[in-house]
Amino acid sequence: MHPDLPALRRPPDPARLPLPPAERPADGVVLHRGAPYAFVPGFRPLELDLWLPADASAPLPVILYVHGGAWRAGRRSVMSPLTRDWTPGPFARMARAGFAVASVDYRLSGEAPYPAQLEDVTAARTWLATRTDLDLDVARTVLWGESAGALLASLAALTAPARACVAWYGHSDLPALAEHHPDGESYTNDPATPEARLLGAPVARAARAREASPVTHVTASAPPFLLVHGSEDSLIPHRQSEHLAEALRRAGADATLDTVPGADHMWLGVPGSEVERVFADSLAFALRHAA
């Protein structure tokens, strides 16, 4: 074997790779699309999209965004489907507000079971912290996730320091789905649910169900949470967000629960103006706590 071969076969250090070429998807915004943040043996490279204000003059606070998709699908380039046609889009709006926005890929449940997904979000945070060339203030990081990504964002905010967390229609307590879900114990014993595929076993029998539940990790030192959930959510019960808000308040942490009347999952069933309102309130919350 050539003495240089082992070193050449190793993946590069993602913290030392140059950023992808800059794009200008909207006025006042720079996008580096598809920056590798981790190389996990046996898996595809994990990438993120990095949105930046075009004229930043100080270290930037960070929004780390985690997409939804039942842990089986989803794309880092898309927020809630009802925001796809916004001009400018939601990530550009966050960057215009003064944030560096990292929208991350993670291993899906068909690739690896939990906790791989949380490990990937943690690796993205490490990458951001080591990229000193980007002038980011990672001490002012806000986690933001929707649906499946809301569970991961909540876990990341509760298990490592963060300024705040925005969780849109996410899970909080997987074992409690037996009580909160309309199908009750039949749901938590079903091996085909998204939660079972994430855990590698039905929720009722999965050894990691409690570990993968944000309520398990709530302490008095939890960062402020904004939990936004539709009252008519047919996929993830609204009671899950209520449950997390109650646990945070009992612990002495700050929790705001915004219930959107009439909204199903992904804000279906409400006018676009209400989706705009939810986004604007969520961004204002992030700005307030990252200041």
N, C-alpha and C positions, 0 to 999 in steps of 0.2 A: 504494500500500500504506500502511495506517495505520502510523505510526511505532512503535506499541506491539505490532504483530502479531508480529514476529520473536521478541521476548522472551516473549510469551505462548505461542508454539508450542514453545519449548524445554521439555524436561521439568524438573520441580523438582529441586533438590538433595536427594537422599534423606537426607543427614545433617541437614537442617533440617526434615524433615517430622515432624509429631507421631506418636507411636507409636499403633498401633491400640488400641482400648479394652481394658483389662485384663480377663482372665477368671480364674476361680478353679477350675481343673480338678481340683485335689486340695488337701487341707489343707496349708497352709504353702507354697503355690506360686502364683505369678502367671504368666500366659501372655499375651504380646502376639502374636497370631496374624496372620501375613501382613504383616510390616513390609517395605516396599520398601527394598532396599539398593543397587540399581543400575538405571539405565535405559540399556539398550544400544540404539542406533538400529537399527530394523528388527526388534526382538524384543520379546516380552512383558516387562513389568517383572519383575525378579528379586526374589524375596521370601525372607524367613526367618521362622521362628517363634522367638521369644525367651522362654525359660523362666527365671524368676528366683525365688530364695527370697523369701518374703513379708516377712521381717523381717531383711533384710541390714543389718549394722552396719559393714561395712568394704568397701573396694574388692574386688570379686569376681573370682576367677579364672574363666577362660572355657573351656568345651568347645565347639569348633566341630565339629558333626557333619555328615557328608557321606553321603547315602543311597546305597543300591545300586540295581540295576535294569538292569545291562548297558549303562549310559549311554543307554538308549533309553526307559526307563520309570522307575518308582519315585516315591515321594512323601516329602517332607521330614517328614511327620507320622508316618511308620512306621519303626521300627527293623527288626530281624529279624522276619519274620512270626510266629515263635513267641513273641514278646513282646507281641503285639497285645492279648491278653486280660489282661495284668498290671494289677493295681490296687494301688497307683498304677502308672502306666506308667513305662518306662525314663527318659524325659526328666524326669518329675516326680521320680524318685528321684535323678537327677543334681543337680537344683536343690535338693532337700532336703539333699543332702550339702554344699551351699555353693557350687555353681557357677552362673554364668550360662551357659545353654545356648543356642547359636544353631544351629538345624537349618536348613540352607540348600537352596534350589533352585539349580540350575545349568542352563545350556543343554544339552539332550540331543543325541545324535549326529545325530538327524534334523533338528536346527535349525542346528548348526554343528559342524565338526570340531575335534579337538584342535588348539591349546591353549585354545579358548574355555572349556572346563570349568574348567581351572586358573585362568584369568583371573577367572572368576566367584568361585571360592573366595577368591582374593586380594582381590577387590573387597569381599567380605563382611567379611574381616578389616580392611580399611581403614575400612569403615563402623563397625564396632565400635570402632575406635581413635578415630574422630572424634566419637562420641556421648558427649561428656563428661558429659552429663546422666544417664548410666546408672551412673556410678561403677564402671567396670570396670577391672580390672588386666590389660590385654591382654598385658603382658609375661609373664603366667602363663597362656598359652594352650596347651591340649592339643588336638591334632587327633585326631578319632576317625571312622573310616569303615568301612563294610562292603562287601565285594564290589567293584563298580565304584567305589564311594565310597572304599574303602580305598586304591586306587591314587591317587586325587586327594588324599586326606588325607596319604598318605606323601609325595607330591610337594610338597605345600604345606609340610610339616614340614621337608623337606630343602632347600627353596629359599628359605626365609625363617625368621627365628628363631622357635622354639617351645620350650615346656618339655618336651613329650613327644608321642608318637603311639601311638594304639591302632589296629591294622589287623586287622580280622576278614576272614579268607579272601579276601585280595586278590591282585592281580597284583604282581609286582616286576620282571620282565624279559620284555618282550613278544617280542623275538627268540628268547629261550630256550624259548618255547613249542614250537618245532620239536623240541626235545629232551625237554621235560617233559610235553607233552600226549600222550595215547594215540594220537591221529591224526597226530602228528608234522608233517612238512612239508606234508601235504595240508591240515592245519588252517591253517597259516600262509600258505598260498597261496589260501585260500578267501575270496572277496570278501564273503561273507554272514555272517561271524562278527561277534560284537559288537565285537571288537577292530578288525577291518577297517572297520566302520562308524564307529568312533570316529576312526580315523586317515585315513579317506578312501581307503584302498587296502588290499589284503591285507598282513598283517603282514610277510611276506617281502619285499615291495617298497615298503613305506611309508617315506618319507624321515624321518618323525618317530618311528619305532618306538623307537629308542634314547632319544631326548629324552623320550618319554612313559613311560620305564621308571625307577622309583625307584632301581634299582641304579646307574644312570648318575650319579646326583647324590650318592652316598654319600661323605662325607668324615669325618675324625676329629672334626669339630665337630657331627656329626649329633646330634640330641636322643635321649634314650632311647626305644626302641621296644618295644612289646609286640605280638607277632605271634601271633594265635590262628587255628588252621586245623584243620579236620577231616581225619583221616587218610584218609578215603574220599571226599574231595571229587571229584565227577564233572564239575564245571564248570571250576573253577580248580585246577589240580594243587597238592597240598600242597607239592610241591617248590619252588613259587614263593616261599612264605614261608621255607622253609629257605634258599633262595638269598639272600634279602635279609638274613636273620639272619647268614649266613656273611659276606656282604660288609660288614655293619656291624661285626662283630667283627674282621675283618681290618683294618679302618680304625682300630680302637681305640675304636669307639663302643659304647654299651651296648645290647644286644639280648636280649630274652627271647622264646623261641619256646615257646608252649603248644600242643601237639598234642592234639586231642580225639579219643581212640580211637573208631572206629566212626562218626564223624560225617560226613555228606555236607554239601553246600553248605547254608547257612542253618541249620545244626545239626540237619538232618533225620536221624533214626535214633538219636537219644539222648534220654533222658528229660528232662522239664522241669526236674528238679532240677539236671541238668548245665548246662543253659542259664542257670539262675539262678546257678550257680557261676561260669561264664565271665563273666557280667555283673558279678557282685560283685567278682571278681578284677580285671577291667578298670577298674572304678570306683575300687577301692583303689589301683591303679597310677596312675591320673590324680590322685587326691588326694595321693598321696605325692610326685609330681613337681611338683605345682602349689603345694605348701605353701611 
